Amino acid sequence: MSQAFVKESEEQWLHEVPPTLHALIVYLTRENNGVRVYQLMNFMDRKNGKEVHVMSNGLSYSKDNEGKWLVV
């Protein structure tokens, strides 16, 4: 069968990424057209007691109460 008929992979959403830092990095790198995204720093948010990961793509990420990733 021709390569023209190969189905593209289905889109994944941030909240569907497994709750590990490695999985987040893989997802963000894929979303960044293969340019590696890495953690610049992390800290505990005193307001809500959640760990925040500051990433090289300019955004910060944390997990909600269900362990799903979100942008903060």
C-alpha positions as CSV (number, residue, x, y, z in Angstrom):
1,M,0.0,0.0,0.0
2,S,1.2,3.5,-0.8
3,Q,2.7,5.7,2.0
4,A,0.1,8.3,1.0
5,F,-2.6,6.1,2.7
6,V,-0.8,5.7,6.0
7,K,-3.0,7.1,8.8
8,E,-1.5,9.9,10.9
9,S,-1.3,9.2,14.6
10,E,-4.2,10.5,16.6
11,E,-3.7,13.7,18.5
12,Q,-3.0,13.4,22.2
13,W,-4.1,16.1,24.7
14,L,-2.1,17.3,27.7
15,H,-4.5,15.8,30.2
16,E,-4.1,12.4,28.6
17,V,-0.3,12.3,29.2
18,P,0.7,9.9,32.0
19,P,1.6,11.7,35.2
20,T,5.4,11.4,35.0
21,L,7.9,14.1,34.1
22,H,9.4,11.9,31.4
23,A,6.1,11.4,29.7
24,L,5.5,15.2,29.9
25,I,8.9,15.9,28.3
26,V,8.2,13.3,25.5
27,Y,4.8,14.9,24.8
28,L,6.1,18.5,24.8
29,T,9.0,17.6,22.6
30,R,6.6,16.0,20.1
31,E,4.3,19.0,20.2
32,N,7.4,21.2,19.6
33,N,8.1,19.6,16.3
34,G,10.8,17.4,17.7
35,V,12.8,20.2,19.3
36,R,13.7,18.9,22.8
37,V,11.8,20.5,25.7
38,Y,13.4,20.2,29.1
39,Q,12.8,21.2,32.7
40,L,14.5,24.4,33.7
41,M,13.5,24.2,37.4
42,N,10.8,23.0,39.7
43,F,9.3,24.3,42.9
44,M,6.4,23.7,45.3
45,D,3.6,26.2,45.0
46,R,2.8,27.2,48.6
47,K,-0.7,28.4,47.6
48,N,-1.9,24.9,46.6
49,G,0.9,22.6,47.7
50,K,1.5,21.3,44.2
51,E,4.8,20.8,42.4
52,V,5.3,23.1,39.5
53,H,7.7,22.3,36.6
54,V,9.0,25.2,34.6
55,M,9.9,24.0,31.1
56,S,12.1,25.3,28.3
57,N,9.0,26.0,26.1
58,G,8.2,29.0,28.3
59,L,5.3,27.4,30.1
60,S,4.9,25.9,33.6
61,Y,3.0,22.6,34.3
62,S,1.6,21.0,37.4
63,K,-0.8,18.1,38.1
64,D,-4.4,18.5,39.2
65,N,-6.0,16.5,42.1
66,E,-6.5,13.6,39.7
67,G,-2.9,13.5,38.7
68,K,-3.5,15.0,35.2
69,W,-1.2,17.6,33.7
70,L,-2.2,21.2,33.3
71,V,-0.7,24.5,32.4
72,V,-0.3,26.9,35.3
